[in-house]
Amino acid sequence: MPKKLWRSLGLDLDFKPESFKVEFTEQYVEEMIEIYKYITINLKRNIAAKRLFVKINNRLSYLAENPYIYSRVEKIDKLKREYHKMVIGNYIVIYTVDKNNRIVYISHIIYGRKEFFN
């Protein structure tokens, strides 16, 4: 349909839903630092570490627009928060969504072969 027709119907073609804010917990930041150190120091793969860091940050930015796109995890904590998981390569990112305040909290990043939620 032409833009004029959309506008005549009162439809905004440039409409974007209000974004969520994405925040990182201290635990997530510490885990990312450990992953980065492991890849750069132990594996001696500086470029790979930087690429992984960029890849993860790019994927996390999608959560601002659609935080419910990834599957829920079976765990609900004592605060009744519902967790979601996002798989990025060999890593799993765990996050919660505060719908009322429109905030996505990135809680953890775990190497995929580790057991999470022990």
N, C-alpha and C positions, 0 to 999 in steps of 0.2 A: 504494500500500500504506500502511496506517496506520503511524504511528510505533511503536506497540507491537510490531507484527509485525517491523519492521526491527530494533528493539532485541532482540527475542527471538531473532533470527538472529545477534546479535552485531555488527550493522552500526551504525557510528557515523554518524549523519546530519550531524553537525557536523564531520566529518573534513575537514581542509584539508591538502594536502601541504606539506611544509616549504618555505618560501619561499627564493628566492635573494636575496642582497644585491646591490644595484645600485650600482656605483661609477663615477665619471666620471674619465677621464684628464685630465691638464693640457691636452693638445691639444684635447680636446672642449670644455673650459671656455673656452679661448682662442677657438675657432671660434664658440661661442655668443655670446661678448662681441662679436666682430666683426659677427656677424649682427644682434645687437640694436642696436649702434651704427649700422650701415648703415641699418637701417629707421628708427630714431629721428632720426638726424642728416641723412642724405642724402635720405631720402624724407619726413621730417617726419611720421611715422605712429606716434606714441607708443602709442596704444591698440592698433593692429595688432601692434606689437612685443610688447606685454604679452600679448595674446591668443595669439600664436604661442608665446611662452615657456610659457604655461600649457598649451596644447594639446600641445606636445612633452613636457613633464614628465608630464602625465597619461598619454600613450601609453607613455612609458618605464616608468612604474610597473607596467604590465601584464607587463613582462619578469620581475618578481620571482616571478610565479606560473607563467609559461609562456615561458621564454626561447627555446624552439625553434619558436615559432609563425611566425616570419618566415623567409624563404628564405635559403639559404646563398649566399655569394659564392664565385666560383671561385678566390679567392686563399687560399693558406695560407702563413704567414710562416715564417721560419727556426726559430721556436719551435714550429712545427706547430700553431699556433692556427687554428681554423676561424672564419671571419668570417660574420656574418649581416647582412642589411640590412633596415631598416624605412623605408618611405616615409611621410612625413608632409607632406602638401601638396606644396610645391615642394622639399622637403628630403629627404635620405637620411641616416639615422643608421646608422653602422657599429658593430657590437659583437661581442665574443667572449664565450664562456661557459666558465668554469672549473667543470666539473662536479664535480670532487673537492672543491673548497672552497666550492661553491655560490655563486659570484660571477659576476655579469654585468658586464663592463667595457665601458662606453660609450666608444668610441675616437674617433669623428669624427662631425661633422655637416657635410654638404656640400650646397651649392645644387644642385638636380637637373640643371641644365644644364651643370655642370662635369664634367669627366672625373675619375673617381676611380681610385685605384690605378695611377698613372702609373709 
